[in-house]
Amino acid sequence: EDEVGVQNIYQEQFEKAGFEVDIASDGKTALEKLKMDPIDLVILDIKIPGEDGLVVLSTIKSNPLTEKLPVIVVSNFSNPELIEGAKNMGAMEYFVKVDISMADLGERVKKILS
């Protein structure tokens, strides 16, 4: 997620739910963080600076060290072909931002990680 306000909301809500949160504002930073820190799950936007979300998703899923890492895409894009493409690339879930509440997203994350 590249919007600071949305980043803050995600971080606050997920930390309240007991998760440790690490945020990357662009694709390059996200990929660098994946190399350095153990990550249990990625919530990924499609439109981010640098490497877009689909490139990040493809890179995660093509690396033997991260290919099993759960990725949830949360984006403003609701194009059915894009959603199908992201899922075919390995996204576990794809949610349009306006269609999912933070509470529902948090529950989905808990379910995936349990």
N, C-alpha and C positions, 0 to 999 in steps of 0.2 A: 504494500500500500504506500503510495507516494504522498497522499494528503495528510499533513501533520495532524489536523483535527481528528480525522478518522483513525489515524495511528493511535492517538491518545485515548480515544474511546475503546478501541480494541484492547490496548494494553491495560487500561483501568478495569475493564470488565473481565478479562481473562485472569488478571492477577487476583481480583476479588474472588474468582472461582477456584483459586489455588494453583493456577498454572504459572510457570516461569515463562516470560515473554521476551523475545528478542526481535527487534524490528529492523527491517532493511527498507530503505526508501527507493531503491532502484535494483534492477536485475543483477548488475555486477556485484554489488554489495551482498545481495542475497546469496549468490553462488560462492562468494568468498567466505561468508559466515558458515555455509554448509561444510566447507573444507576444514574449518577450525573448531567448530563446536558440535557436540552431539545434539542433534535435533530429533524430536519425536514425531513432529507433524509440521507441515507447512500450510499456511493459509496464503494464497497467492492471488493477486490481482492480475488482470490481463494487460491493462494499460499502465505501464510503469516506465520511468526513464531508463535509458540504456537498453539493455537486453529486455525485450518485452516478456510478459508472463509466459507466453507459449514457448519461447526460447528457453526460459528458465525451467519450465516443466519438462521440455525435451531433454535438457542437459541433466536434470535430476534423474529422469527415467532411463537415460542411456548410460549412466555410470553404475557399475556393479556395486559400488559402495553405498549408493543412495537409491537404487532402483526400487527398493521395497518401501521407501519412505512415503507415508500417506500424504497426499496433497489434496487440499480442498481449494477450489477456485471460487472466489467471491468477486464478482465484477458487475459493472453497469451494463455490459454487453449481453443482450438477450437473444442474439442471433442463433437459431437452432443448429445451424451448421457449425458454428464456432463451439457451441456447447458440446455437440457430438464429437467434434475434433479433439477438444480438450480431454474428454472422457476416453476417447480412443488412444490418446497419447499417455494415459495412465492416471488422470485425475480421478480420485475416488468419488468426489462430488463436485457439482458446479451449481452455485447459487447466484441468482441475480440479486444485487444488494438490496433493492427495494422490496424483494419478496421474502427476506429472511430477517428475523429479529436477532439481536445479540444473544438473547436467551436461547433461542432455537439453535443458533450456531454453536453456542457453548455446549448444549446438550449433544449435538452431533459430534463435536470434538471429543467429549467424554466417552461417547459410545465407541468411537473409532479406537481410542486409546485403551479401552478396557479389555 
